[in-house]
């Protein structure tokens, strides 16, 4: 059964900025953070009824920011929205896109589009989030990667390489800003029950599911892991990658 929010570490008083909040794992993470008492500044590129309804029900605790996180202005707006809620304790970079096809047929524009959101967006959000965190001498950065960043996946050269780039970014941020009390960690989910999974063929979905020792990964559990990782009790989980893939059969 899902955990009762009262039975887990509370996030009362914390302000968390999150990218890619409109649907899928991002939306589930927003719900989880709110349920645990946090205030959330949520970036999204395209409005969704679910996020709009959630914002209406969470007035004063959830601020939504529409914008392309690959643009610097969107990152600045997100951090400003967090400041309006009282500060910035953590950033979760979840925004991600895919343009899957064999590398030899991939237009350079598709490659650039994927890296622009997945990796450039992470850089921009991090750059602007770090400034208030440095002043506060405290902060957490959580980057949502993917199992394919380590395993690779046919047809996903752009996506896998952009997600692998988050690992290098996070490790470097952890090294550079530890002296300011800022930590950085990557979460690497396996095949999720939401989001891009719906774009897979039935055959591909079955094949990938069989490789996970526990089957499809539930987004609510990944969201719960993210909620733990932004909590001060997770401060020593730093400069590393947390795999949430159920274990992979080789």
Secondary structure, DSSP 8 states (H G I E B T S, - for coil): ----GGGS---TT-EEEEES-SSHHHHHHHHHHHHTT-EEEEEESS--HHHHHHHHHTTTTEEEEES-TTSHHHHHHHHHHHHHTT--SEEEE-------S-GGG--HHHHHHHHIIIIIHHHHHHHHHHHHHHHHT-EEEEEE--THHHH--TT-HHHHHHHHHHHHHHHHHHHHHGGGTEEEEEEEE-SBSSGGGGGS-HHHHHHHHHHBTT-SB-HHHHHHHHHHHTSGGGTT--SEEEEESS-B--
